[in-house]
Amino acid sequence: MGYYDAKASADFKNKINSPGKKLYENADAKMKAEVDKHAADLNKKFKGCN
């Protein structure tokens, strides 16, 4: 990805401005474990649905 392509990249925008990612990074271990469990459950439920 070139410099100018970065403006249109969702991945690039998320790395800079993702409030969810920042909340997760700042959460304690108990909260991260709960979030990870929900994410794994959703992944199992919807895997292959794209």
Secondary structure as UniProt FT lines:
FT   HELIX           4..8
FT   HELIX           10..17
FT   HELIX           19..26
FT   HELIX           29..46
FT   TURN            47..48
//
